[in-house]
Amino acid sequence: MPKIISGTEISKVMREEIVSRVSELSRKGITPGLGVILAGDNPASHIYVRMKEKACEAVGIYTAIQRFSADVSQKTVVDLVNKYNNDEKIHGILIQHPLPDGIDESYVFGQVDPVKDVDGFHPVNEGKLLIGEEGFVSCTPLGILEMLHRSGYSPEGKHVVIVGRSTIVGKPLAALLMQKNKRANATVTVCHSRTADLRAITRTADILVAAIGVPEFITADMVKAGVVVIDVGTNRVEDSTTEKGYRLVGDVKFDEVKEIAEAISPVPGGVGPMTITMLLHNTTLSAEKTAEKLQN
Ligand SMILES: NC(=O)c1ccc[n+]([C@@H]2O[C@H](COP(=O)([O-])OP(=O)(O)OC[C@H]3O[C@@H](n4cnc5c(N)ncnc54)[C@H](OP(=O)(O)O)[C@@H]3O)[C@@H](O)[C@H]2O)c1
């Protein structure tokens, strides 16, 4: 049986660590605060925001959540971003993606003060990641790195193949794994829908990350024996035997691939909980930086 890289278990440990960090901050008179903007009626976005709110509450992070209907103007959203930028109680800002049609999402993300950009989507933070400077890194790639480390699979010197080149997962993860430091130092290959002979490449991976958005796309014949697999995919597939009428599956055919992998992350219970945990981590980190500035 392979080792199961459980994001749920790693998150539990990390969230306990965050509780201690939040208590330490409270001794200095600071409560980490997250300002959230949710616009529109995308049901998944509402669920994600509720999950993030609950997670913040559980570790002692204060949240200010503003919900807008889908016809909110871009100016109203930007005004709120500026209000959060100038609010001392807010250390991190989360704008739930996607924003409604008619709002220029990249413009709005660009209005967040980079020092409060706990989602790591501001171009300044994306640029810093690329050149190896300290800044906020987006939560999903950061969570994947943490999962590898905490389960004993350092990417250093390994060939990591990432399938998927999105701005929120594939690209920042590649930049993170390429960093010249002990936590990274990987040799990285990034694949996408135009990659020729994908299977030949995925079969050379020591560590394979699937961020494709196609249910059970990675099959056993696409990996080598002993591979470590991180499955980012979160896909709903119809299932009339469940109460909700669907179930969640990853981008990896788990039952098949687990037979030959050294280690594998499940869906659900893998990358998903880690993404939220890293949001808590980044918000706490931002508050710690504020505390440090106040001390100096
Ligand atoms: N658990 C979490 O916290 C979390 C966070 C983020 C995303 N996700 C999940 O991760 C998955 C990917 O998300 P995303 O936002 O990165 O998706 P995305 O923006 O749609 O990107 C998908 C990537 O997969 C590539 N791709 C699609 N079909 C392919 C194929 N047949 N062969 C090779 N590559 C293929 C695409 O290639 P092209 O660039 O050529 O189109 C693209 O680069 C989704 O299931 C999403 O729900 C989970």
The ligand as a Tripos MOL2 file, in Angstrom:
@<TRIPOS>MOLECULE
LIG
   48    52     1     0     0
SMALL
NO_CHARGES

@<TRIPOS>ATOM
      1 N1         -7.8570   21.8980   -4.1950 N.am      1 LIG1
      2 C1         -7.6100   23.1720   -4.4590 C.2       1 LIG1
      3 O1         -7.3900   23.9650   -3.5660 O.2       1 LIG1
      4 C2         -7.5790   23.6230   -5.8740 C.ar      1 LIG1
      5 C3         -7.0970   24.8880   -6.2040 C.ar      1 LIG1
      6 C4         -7.0370   25.2520   -7.5440 C.ar      1 LIG1
      7 C5         -7.4860   24.3680   -8.5180 C.ar      1 LIG1
      8 N2         -7.9890   23.1540   -8.1440 N.ar      1 LIG1
      9 C6         -8.4400   22.1710   -9.1500 C.3       1 LIG1
     10 O2         -7.3200   21.8230   -9.9490 O.3       1 LIG1
     11 C7         -7.7380   21.5740  -11.2890 C.3       1 LIG1
     12 C8         -6.9790   22.5210  -12.2090 C.3       1 LIG1
     13 O3         -7.3080   23.8460  -11.8870 O.3       1 LIG1
     14 P1         -6.7330   25.0990  -12.7070 P.3       1 LIG1
     15 O4         -7.4230   26.3020  -12.2110 O.co2     1 LIG1
     16 O5         -5.2570   25.0350  -12.6990 O.co2     1 LIG1
     17 O6         -7.3180   24.7210  -14.1760 O.3       1 LIG1
     18 P2         -7.1850   25.4450  -15.5790 P.3       1 LIG1
     19 O7         -6.9190   26.9010  -15.4300 O.co2     1 LIG1
     20 O8         -8.3650   24.9890  -16.3710 O.co2     1 LIG1
     21 O9         -5.8850   24.7690  -16.2110 O.3       1 LIG1
     22 C9         -5.8680   23.4240  -16.5820 C.3       1 LIG1
     23 C10        -4.5280   23.0850  -17.1890 C.3       1 LIG1
     24 O10        -4.5840   21.7280  -17.5950 O.3       1 LIG1
     25 C11        -4.1570   21.6080  -18.9520 C.3       1 LIG1
     26 N3         -4.8580   20.5420  -19.6200 N.ar      1 LIG1
     27 C12        -6.1920   20.4610  -19.8840 C.ar      1 LIG1
     28 N4         -6.4610   19.3280  -20.5830 N.ar      1 LIG1
     29 C13        -5.2720   18.7140  -20.7570 C.ar      1 LIG1
     30 C14        -4.8880   17.5220  -21.4080 C.ar      1 LIG1
     31 N5         -5.7710   16.7520  -22.0400 N.pl3     1 LIG1
     32 N6         -3.5830   17.1810  -21.4080 N.ar      1 LIG1
     33 C15        -2.6750   17.9520  -20.7920 C.ar      1 LIG1
     34 N7         -2.9670   19.1090  -20.1330 N.ar      1 LIG1
     35 C16        -4.2520   19.4670  -20.1390 C.ar      1 LIG1
     36 C17        -4.4940   22.9530  -19.5920 C.3       1 LIG1
     37 O11        -3.6760   23.1380  -20.7290 O.3       1 LIG1
     38 P3         -3.7570   24.4940  -21.6330 P.3       1 LIG1
     39 O12        -3.0630   25.5380  -20.8330 O.co2     1 LIG1
     40 O13        -3.0240   24.1310  -22.8630 O.co2     1 LIG1
     41 O14        -5.2120   24.7800  -21.8400 O.co2     1 LIG1
     42 C18        -4.2070   23.9110  -18.4470 C.3       1 LIG1
     43 O15        -2.8460   24.2850  -18.4360 O.3       1 LIG1
     44 C19        -9.2600   21.7830  -11.2820 C.3       1 LIG1
     45 O16        -9.8860   20.5390  -11.0540 O.3       1 LIG1
     46 C20        -9.4890   22.6930  -10.0960 C.3       1 LIG1
     47 O17       -10.7810   22.5530   -9.5400 O.3       1 LIG1
     48 C21        -8.0410   22.7660   -6.8610 C.ar      1 LIG1
@<TRIPOS>BOND
     1     1     2 1
     2     2     3 2
     3     2     4 1
     4     4     5 ar
     5     4    48 ar
     6     5     6 ar
     7     6     7 ar
     8     7     8 ar
     9     8     9 1
    10     8    48 ar
    11     9    10 1
    12     9    46 1
    13    10    11 1
    14    11    12 1
    15    11    44 1
    16    12    13 1
    17    13    14 1
    18    14    15 2
    19    14    16 1
    20    14    17 1
    21    17    18 1
    22    18    19 2
    23    18    20 1
    24    18    21 1
    25    21    22 1
    26    22    23 1
    27    23    24 1
    28    23    42 1
    29    24    25 1
    30    25    26 1
    31    25    36 1
    32    26    27 ar
    33    26    35 ar
    34    27    28 ar
    35    28    29 ar
    36    29    30 ar
    37    29    35 ar
    38    30    31 1
    39    30    32 ar
    40    32    33 ar
    41    33    34 ar
    42    34    35 ar
    43    36    37 1
    44    36    42 1
    45    37    38 1
    46    38    39 2
    47    38    40 1
    48    38    41 1
    49    42    43 1
    50    44    45 1
    51    44    46 1
    52    46    47 1
@<TRIPOS>SUBSTRUCTURE
     1 LIG1         1 GROUP 0 **** ****
